[in-house]
Amino acid sequence: MPKRFILASSSPYRLNLIKTLLPNVKSYAPDIDESILQGEPPQALVKRLAKTKAQAILQRVKPNNTIIIASDQVGVFNGEIITKAHTKDRAFSQLQSFSGQCVKFMTSLYLVDTESHHEFIDHAQFNVHFRDLSAQEILNYLAQEDVLNCAGSFKVEGLGISLFERLEGDDFNSLIGLPLIMLNNALINHFNINPLNSF
């Protein structure tokens, strides 16, 4: 019997991404506490939260013959974790501070098989190099796109692309929220599942 797949996420962006690889995936909101532990490094944070999301679905939904997939993302600038702006003033300040600078995004990936309990966990890094942005450009951008609930105050899949000088990383999808190349390789190499053989 073929494996089923569950995405432990309420994000429509992650769901749209994963459906390109696993069109029959189901998604459930994990509803976990995403607070940062004191002194927790970004890599440890995103891995812990991804695993916690998957474990929450495992305990609540109790699926059989399923691989649960979870991910988390954090941005880092000047050694500090970037939070969601929530207000236009804070979004403006964030983007102004990023002008001409590089922001690092770390995106974790965690998979667990509900039968064998076999696990995979890793993270991908993607660097975003911002152009030198004028105050008016930032104001114009914020007037066009709702980014108050986005870490870093931009949407790379939208007009946010106009803010950048260049992007640096192995998988553009990881910047949107899910490293699809890593997911594909993990399924093939660690779970003996090839998405290309499931059609």
Backbone torsions as a table, in degrees:
resi	resn	phi	psi	omega
1	MET	NA	127.4	-177.8
2	PRO	-66.1	150.5	178.6
3	LYS	-68.1	146.4	168.9
4	ARG	-96.7	164.9	-177.9
5	PHE	-131.3	137.9	174.7
6	ILE	-127.0	131.8	172.4
7	LEU	-96.4	121.4	179.8
8	ALA	-86.9	79.2	-176.0
9	SER	-164.6	149.2	172.6
10	SER	-103.4	4.0	-175.6
11	SER	-79.2	121.6	176.2
12	PRO	-65.9	-27.6	179.7
13	TYR	-68.6	-45.0	178.2
14	ARG	-65.3	-38.7	-179.8
15	LEU	-64.4	-43.8	178.0
16	ASN	-62.5	-39.0	179.1
17	LEU	-63.3	-51.7	-173.0
18	ILE	-67.5	-27.5	-179.8
19	LYS	-67.0	-20.2	174.8
20	THR	-67.3	-27.9	-179.1
21	LEU	-100.4	-39.9	-177.4
22	LEU	-129.1	82.6	-172.0
23	PRO	-62.7	-22.3	-177.5
24	ASN	-97.3	13.1	-178.8
25	VAL	-65.4	144.4	172.0
26	LYS	-104.9	154.9	178.1
27	SER	-128.5	145.3	176.5
28	TYR	-135.7	142.0	177.1
29	ALA	-76.6	126.1	-176.5
30	PRO	-76.1	-27.6	178.0
31	ASP	51.9	63.5	179.7
32	ILE	-115.5	166.0	173.1
33	ASP	-79.8	117.5	-176.8
34	GLU	-102.4	23.0	179.5
35	SER	-63.5	145.6	177.8
36	ILE	-83.8	132.5	176.0
37	LEU	-76.1	148.2	-176.7
38	GLN	-61.1	126.1	178.1
39	GLY	76.9	9.0	-176.4
40	GLU	-75.4	124.1	177.9
41	PRO	-67.6	152.9	-177.8
42	PRO	-56.2	-42.5	-179.0
43	GLN	-62.8	-41.5	179.5
44	ALA	-67.8	-37.9	179.9
45	LEU	-61.0	-51.7	-175.2
46	VAL	-67.3	-34.4	178.0
47	LYS	-69.8	-42.6	179.6
48	ARG	-62.9	-43.9	-177.5
49	LEU	-68.4	-37.9	177.5
50	ALA	-62.5	-45.3	180.0
51	LYS	-65.3	-39.8	179.8
52	THR	-64.0	-39.4	177.3
53	LYS	-60.9	-47.1	-179.1
54	ALA	-64.5	-41.8	-179.4
55	GLN	-65.4	-34.0	177.8
56	ALA	-63.7	-41.6	177.6
57	ILE	-68.1	-40.8	179.2
58	LEU	-58.1	-42.5	-177.9
59	GLN	-77.0	-37.1	-174.8
60	ARG	-83.1	-45.3	-175.3
61	VAL	-87.5	-32.5	-179.0
62	LYS	53.2	54.1	-177.7
63	PRO	-75.6	150.5	175.6
64	ASN	-104.3	150.6	174.2
65	ASN	49.5	47.0	-172.2
66	THR	-132.0	146.3	168.0
67	ILE	-106.0	121.0	177.9
68	ILE	-93.5	132.7	-176.8
69	ILE	-119.8	131.2	179.9
70	ALA	-139.9	156.0	-178.5
71	SER	-150.1	157.2	173.4
72	ASP	-148.6	155.7	-177.1
73	GLN	-136.4	144.9	174.8
74	VAL	-142.4	143.7	174.1
75	GLY	-101.8	147.0	-179.4
76	VAL	-131.2	128.8	178.2
77	PHE	-137.0	126.1	-177.4
78	ASN	52.5	38.0	176.9
79	GLY	79.5	0.4	-178.7
80	GLU	-110.8	142.9	177.2
81	ILE	-73.9	132.1	-179.2
82	ILE	-84.8	133.5	177.6
83	THR	-106.9	171.3	175.3
84	LYS	-70.2	142.0	-173.8
85	ALA	-72.6	-45.5	-179.3
86	HIS	69.8	-23.3	176.0
87	THR	-131.2	155.9	-179.5
88	LYS	-67.5	-33.8	178.7
89	ASP	-63.2	-43.3	179.5
90	ARG	-70.1	-36.4	177.3
91	ALA	-62.9	-42.6	177.7
92	PHE	-60.6	-46.3	-179.0
93	SER	-62.3	-40.7	178.2
94	GLN	-60.5	-53.4	-176.4
95	LEU	-64.4	-34.5	178.0
96	GLN	-65.2	-38.8	179.7
97	SER	-71.8	-25.9	179.7
98	PHE	-80.4	-16.0	-175.4
99	SER	-52.7	122.3	178.9
100	GLY	74.3	8.6	-174.4
101	GLN	-117.7	173.6	177.4
102	CYS	-111.7	131.2	175.7
103	VAL	-114.8	132.6	-179.6
104	LYS	-98.7	135.1	175.9
105	PHE	-118.4	129.9	178.7
106	MET	-114.2	126.5	-176.7
107	THR	-124.6	120.4	-177.9
108	SER	-90.1	161.6	174.2
109	LEU	-140.0	127.9	178.8
110	TYR	-132.8	131.9	175.9
111	LEU	-128.2	142.9	173.7
112	VAL	-142.6	135.4	176.0
113	ASP	-88.1	123.4	-174.6
114	THR	-70.0	-16.9	179.4
115	GLU	-91.5	-54.5	-176.1
116	SER	-87.4	-16.8	-175.0
117	HIS	64.5	16.5	174.8
118	HIS	-65.5	137.7	-174.5
119	GLU	-123.4	155.4	169.2
120	PHE	-138.4	136.2	175.4
121	ILE	-147.8	137.9	178.5
122	ASP	-163.9	-179.2	174.5
123	HIS	-146.9	154.4	177.6
124	ALA	-116.3	146.7	176.5
125	GLN	-114.3	140.4	177.5
126	PHE	-134.9	131.0	-178.1
127	ASN	-104.8	130.9	179.6
128	VAL	-111.2	115.8	179.0
129	HIS	-99.2	115.2	-177.6
130	PHE	-84.0	145.6	170.2
131	ARG	-68.2	166.7	167.8
132	ASP	-72.9	113.9	-173.1
133	LEU	-106.2	134.7	174.1
134	SER	-81.2	161.1	178.1
135	ALA	-60.4	-38.1	-178.9
136	GLN	-67.9	-38.3	176.9
137	GLU	-61.2	-41.9	179.7
138	ILE	-65.4	-43.8	178.1
139	LEU	-62.2	-42.2	178.8
140	ASN	-62.4	-41.7	179.3
141	TYR	-63.4	-47.5	-177.5
142	LEU	-65.9	-24.2	176.8
143	ALA	-75.3	-20.9	-175.0
144	GLN	-97.6	-26.2	-171.1
145	GLU	-134.2	134.8	179.4
146	ASP	-84.3	104.4	-175.1
147	VAL	-124.7	15.4	-173.7
148	LEU	-67.9	-20.6	177.3
149	ASN	-106.6	20.8	178.0
150	CYS	-110.7	129.0	175.8
151	ALA	-63.1	124.0	-177.3
152	GLY	95.1	-9.5	175.3
153	SER	63.6	39.4	173.6
154	PHE	-153.9	161.0	172.9
155	LYS	-120.6	109.5	-177.8
156	VAL	-65.8	-27.4	-179.7
157	GLU	-81.8	-0.5	179.3
158	GLY	-121.4	-141.7	-178.2
159	LEU	-69.1	-13.1	178.1
160	GLY	-55.4	-25.2	179.1
161	ILE	-59.0	-24.4	-178.9
162	SER	-73.8	-9.9	-177.6
163	LEU	-86.5	-12.2	-166.2
164	PHE	-102.6	148.4	170.1
165	GLU	-87.2	-43.3	176.2
166	ARG	-163.7	161.7	178.0
167	LEU	-120.6	145.0	-173.0
168	GLU	-138.4	116.5	178.8
169	GLY	168.8	174.9	-175.0
170	ASP	-85.5	-26.9	-173.5
171	ASP	-146.0	108.9	-179.5
172	PHE	-55.6	-32.5	-179.4
173	ASN	-61.7	-28.4	-179.7
174	SER	-64.3	-29.8	178.6
175	LEU	-69.9	-31.5	177.2
176	ILE	-76.6	-26.2	174.9
177	GLY	144.2	-4.9	-179.0
178	LEU	-153.0	118.8	-179.5
179	PRO	-76.8	93.2	-173.2
180	LEU	-67.6	-35.7	178.8
181	ILE	-64.9	-43.9	176.7
182	MET	-63.0	-40.0	178.6
183	LEU	-62.8	-46.4	179.6
184	ASN	-59.5	-46.6	-179.6
185	ASN	-66.1	-36.7	178.8
186	ALA	-65.9	-42.1	178.7
187	LEU	-62.2	-43.5	-178.1
188	ILE	-70.1	-49.4	-170.2
189	ASN	-85.8	-24.2	-175.2
190	HIS	-113.7	-19.2	-177.3
191	PHE	-125.3	1.9	178.5
192	ASN	56.3	39.1	178.2
193	ILE	-124.2	121.5	178.0
194	ASN	-109.6	111.5	-178.9
195	PRO	-55.0	-28.8	179.6
196	LEU	-72.4	-16.9	179.4
197	ASN	-97.0	7.4	-176.0
198	SER	-101.3	4.2	-178.4
199	PHE	-90.2	NA	NA
